[in-house]
Amino acid sequence: MLKNFNGRPSLATVLKASTVAGIAAAVLATGVPLEITRSYAEAVKVQAPAVPSFANVVDAVSPAVVSVRVENRVNPVSDNNNDGFSFDFNGRGFDDLPDDHPLKRFFKQFGQDPNDQQGHQRRFGQNGPNGGPNGPGGKGRLRPVAQGSGFFISEDGYIVTNNHVVSDGQAFVAVMKDGTELDAKLIGKDPRTDLAVLKVDGKGKKFTYVNWADDNNVRVGDWVVAVGNPFGLGGTVTAGIVSARGRDIGSGPYDDYLQVDAAVNRGNSGGPTFNLSGEVVGINTAIFSPSGGSVGIAFAIPASTAKDVVADLMKDGQVSRGWLGVQIQPVTKDIAESIGLSEPSGALVVAPQAGSPGDKAGMKAGDVVTALNGETIKDARDLSRRIGAMQPGSKVELSVWRAGKAQPLTVELGTLPVDQKDASADDNSQPQQPEAPASEKALADLGLTVGPSDDGKGLAITAIDPDSDAADKGIKEGEKITSVNNQEVSSPDEVVKVLNQAKKDGRTRALFQIQSSEGSRFVALPINGQG
């Protein structure tokens, strides 16, 4: 029977503890020597709370994850070196060198034996060492220039990765979990979503592949497992949770990332993030890191986005997107107030492109798209994503806010040209502080000095008060006012007339359309001081 030590509770108190932490706390209270406590802890085999293990998931999905090695052509060293030393990267002249010669060791370490013709086809391309683009007079040999991750999405060898992983490559190698290296062909890539598809020839082999998860079942706080090739360390597994959804990191109009806190580093790009069912919830594509390494903030393309894009790439090698052909920007609180919208939502049309589907349907600068096929548009980026996800030729019903009321418009979408820049969903102009003095002319209360424009349309901005709201909104000297509250203006009197009417209508802000060399945009300015 256990006895008390110096009046302290007996070790029975320790044995009643339900966790290892409880034992430790009790030991501190009793003052019992650590070696005694260990023996009793082992004897009772204290039950700790169950900790989730990812081993089963990792065992199931790891064979489907590959490392992606990207190769590009590098010009060979010239045979006419001034230092008198010359050699041929095609391997000629090495036949008589002993096996322990430094040059032979170099080639064996960093490539293939220069006398190995099969190795030539791997290093120098399918045309062999003496012919084709990699032979004499060619454009250089292939060498690794980047590495990333990817995963099989079908049993016949289709691999998903990031566009930025393969974008600079001319040849690709998929390295499997067991070290097998397979030459891969680029099937297609989509810079707008940063996705790409490769294909390997397994010569009849069926590859282990993984499936997409349903985004509707992905919740903030869910466990996730990332598998990839960070820093060239293939087959690396990290775990964490979904930290947030719908992240916009400013990489393009289709930003809708999952944020995860699993450790993701360079080389993880293109690799999958799995749920505990072994389904792909996202493709790792970016990290936020002041240091360059993982700080627990990583971004993954959600499965819902990747699934459709990958299907198009596998089928056609490219993605066809619907196209409105209008420049758009967000609706701020100030802009909403200036045009009578009850809340700052929707996408403000800055300008339709001549001849575009939006232009043909009658969309105008100053329209606010508030709904698409009966579904509310949250913001400009939301409209870009939804239009881009539709097939060219589709007819869509838009609800636009114009002249203080909602109006319907039917638009037949076109095809987004390959070289067409996506409609901007952000006002990218950066506020500057011009050195122009404060104005005493018309519109001085807004900090604007205006004059006639060279073409007689609109008003040229000749000076800005650096302490005004106009300057804070990024309006600059040299730009032009083309309309106020969607009414064209060509004189200060016309501007003041529109502002006075806005005040009579109970509005405190007016919507100015500003034209610059970079395009057109809308800015809402306060008008309380106008008479």
DACORJO-V651486 format. One record per backbone hydrogen bond with DSSP energy under -0.5 kcal/mol. CO is the residue of the C=O (numbers start at 0). NH is the residue of the N-H. E is the energy in kcal/mol with one decimal. If there is no record, write none. Layout:
((CO:NH:E) (CO:NH:E))
//
This chain:
((3:5:-0.6) (4:7:-2.1) (9:12:-1.6) (10:14:-2.2) (11:15:-1.2) (13:16:-1.5) (18:22:-2.0) (19:23:-2.3) (20:24:-2.2) (21:25:-2.4) (22:26:-2.8) (23:27:-1.9) (24:28:-1.5) (25:29:-2.1) (26:30:-2.6) (26:31:-0.6) (32:35:-0.6) (32:36:-1.8) (33:37:-2.3) (34:38:-1.4) (35:39:-1.9) (36:40:-2.9) (37:41:-2.6) (38:42:-1.8) (39:43:-2.1) (40:44:-1.3) (40:45:-0.9) (45:47:-0.7) (53:57:-2.7) (54:58:-2.8) (55:59:-1.6) (56:60:-2.3) (57:61:-2.4) (60:63:-1.9) (60:64:-0.5) (61:64:-1.6) (63:151:-2.7) (65:149:-1.9) (66:68:-0.6) (66:174:-3.1) (67:69:-0.5) (67:147:-2.4) (68:172:-2.4) (69:144:-3.1) (69:145:-1.5) (70:169:-3.1) (70:170:-1.7) (71:142:-2.4) (73:140:-2.1) (80:83:-1.3) (83:85:-0.5) (87:90:-1.8) (90:93:-1.5) (91:87:-0.6) (93:96:-1.6) (97:100:-1.9) (100:104:-2.3) (101:105:-2.3) (102:106:-2.1) (103:107:-2.1) (104:108:-2.1) (105:109:-2.6) (106:110:-1.0) (112:115:-2.5) (114:116:-0.8) (115:119:-1.7) (116:120:-1.7) (117:121:-1.2) (118:122:-2.7) (119:123:-4.2) (120:124:-0.7) (122:141:-1.3) (124:127:-1.5) (130:133:-0.6) (131:134:-1.3) (132:138:-2.6) (134:137:-2.5) (140:73:-3.5) (142:71:-2.4) (145:69:-2.8) (147:67:-2.1) (149:65:-2.4) (150:159:-2.6) (151:209:-1.9) (153:156:-1.3) (154:206:-2.7) (156:199:-2.0) (157:152:-2.6) (157:153:-0.8) (158:197:-2.7) (159:150:-1.4) (160:195:-2.2) (161:164:-0.5) (161:165:-1.2) (162:166:-1.9) (165:168:-2.0) (170:70:-3.0) (171:183:-2.8) (172:68:-3.1) (172:174:-0.6) (173:175:-0.6) (173:181:-2.5) (174:66:-2.6) (175:178:-2.1) (179:175:-2.9) (181:173:-3.0) (182:200:-0.6) (183:171:-0.7) (184:186:-0.6) (184:198:-2.0) (187:196:-2.8) (189:192:-1.0) (189:193:-1.1) (189:194:-1.7) (194:189:-3.3) (195:160:-2.3) (196:186:-2.6) (196:187:-1.4) (197:158:-3.0) (198:184:-2.8) (199:201:-0.8) (201:204:-1.5) (204:206:-0.6) (210:279:-3.0) (212:214:-0.7) (213:216:-2.2) (214:217:-1.7) (216:218:-0.6) (218:221:-2.1) (221:241:-2.0) (223:239:-2.3) (224:273:-3.5) (225:237:-2.5) (227:235:-2.2) (228:231:-1.7) (229:232:-2.7) (231:233:-1.5) (232:235:-0.6) (235:227:-2.2) (237:225:-2.7) (239:223:-2.7) (240:242:-0.6) (240:260:-1.8) (241:220:-2.3) (243:258:-2.7) (246:248:-0.6) (246:256:-2.3) (251:254:-1.3) (256:246:-2.8) (257:259:-0.5) (257:299:-2.6) (258:242:-3.1) (258:243:-1.5) (259:297:-2.2) (264:267:-2.5) (265:230:-3.3) (266:228:-0.9) (267:270:-2.6) (268:148:-2.9) (270:283:-2.6) (271:226:-1.8) (272:280:-2.8) (272:281:-1.3) (273:224:-2.2) (274:277:-2.0) (278:274:-2.1) (278:280:-0.6) (279:212:-2.7) (280:302:-1.7) (281:272:-2.4) (281:283:-0.5) (282:300:-2.7) (283:269:-3.2) (285:298:-3.2) (286:288:-0.6) (296:287:-2.5) (297:259:-2.3) (298:284:-2.7) (298:285:-1.6) (299:257:-2.9) (300:282:-1.7) (301:304:-0.6) (301:305:-2.3) (302:306:-3.0) (303:307:-1.0) (304:308:-1.7) (305:309:-3.1) (306:310:-1.8) (307:311:-2.0) (308:312:-2.5) (309:313:-2.6) (310:314:-1.6) (311:315:-3.3) (311:316:-0.8) (311:317:-0.6) (312:316:-1.2) (316:188:-0.6) (317:319:-0.5) (318:320:-0.5) (320:415:-2.4) (322:413:-2.3) (323:357:-2.9) (324:352:-3.2) (326:349:-3.1) (326:350:-1.1) (328:347:-2.5) (329:331:-0.7) (331:335:-2.7) (332:336:-2.1) (333:337:-1.9) (334:338:-1.5) (335:339:-0.6) (335:340:-2.4) (336:339:-0.6) (342:344:-1.8) (345:330:-0.7) (346:348:-0.5) (346:368:-2.9) (347:328:-1.8) (347:349:-0.6) (348:365:-3.1) (350:326:-3.0) (352:355:-2.4) (355:359:-2.7) (356:360:-1.7) (357:362:-2.6) (358:361:-1.2) (363:366:-2.1) (366:348:-3.4) (366:368:-0.5) (367:369:-0.7) (367:400:-2.8) (368:346:-1.7) (369:376:-2.6) (370:398:-2.1) (371:374:-2.0) (374:371:-2.6) (375:377:-0.6) (376:345:-0.5) (377:345:-0.9) (378:382:-1.8) (379:383:-2.2) (380:384:-2.4) (381:385:-2.2) (382:386:-2.7) (383:387:-2.4) (384:388:-1.4) (386:321:-0.8) (386:389:-1.4) (389:321:-1.3) (390:393:-1.9) (393:395:-0.5) (393:412:-3.0) (395:397:-0.6) (395:410:-2.5) (396:372:-3.5) (397:399:-0.5) (397:408:-2.5) (398:369:-3.0) (398:370:-1.2) (399:401:-0.7) (399:406:-3.0) (400:367:-1.3) (401:404:-1.3) (404:401:-3.0) (406:399:-3.1) (408:397:-3.5) (408:410:-0.5) (410:395:-2.9) (410:412:-0.7) (412:392:-2.2) (413:322:-1.1) (413:415:-0.5) (416:419:-1.4) (423:327:-0.6) (425:427:-1.1) (428:430:-0.5) (431:433:-0.7) (435:465:-0.6) (440:443:-1.3) (442:445:-1.5) (442:447:-1.8) (443:446:-1.7) (445:469:-0.8) (446:464:-2.4) (448:461:-2.5) (448:462:-1.4) (450:459:-2.5) (452:455:-1.0) (455:457:-0.5) (457:452:-0.8) (458:480:-2.9) (459:450:-2.1) (459:461:-0.8) (460:477:-2.9) (462:448:-2.1) (463:465:-0.7) (464:467:-2.2) (464:470:-0.5) (467:471:-1.8) (468:472:-1.9) (469:474:-2.2) (470:473:-1.5) (475:478:-1.7) (478:460:-2.9) (479:481:-0.6) (479:514:-3.3) (480:458:-2.4) (481:488:-1.3) (482:512:-2.8) (483:486:-1.5) (485:487:-0.5) (486:483:-2.4) (490:494:-1.5) (491:495:-2.6) (492:496:-2.2) (493:497:-1.9) (494:498:-2.3) (495:499:-2.6) (496:500:-1.8) (497:501:-2.1) (498:502:-2.1) (499:503:-2.0) (500:504:-1.7) (501:506:-2.5) (502:505:-1.6) (507:526:-2.5) (509:511:-0.7) (509:524:-2.5) (510:484:-3.3) (510:485:-0.5) (511:513:-0.6) (511:522:-2.7) (512:481:-2.4) (512:482:-0.8) (513:520:-2.1) (514:479:-2.3) (515:518:-1.4) (518:515:-2.7) (520:513:-3.0) (522:511:-3.2) (522:524:-0.5) (524:509:-2.6) (526:529:-1.5))
//
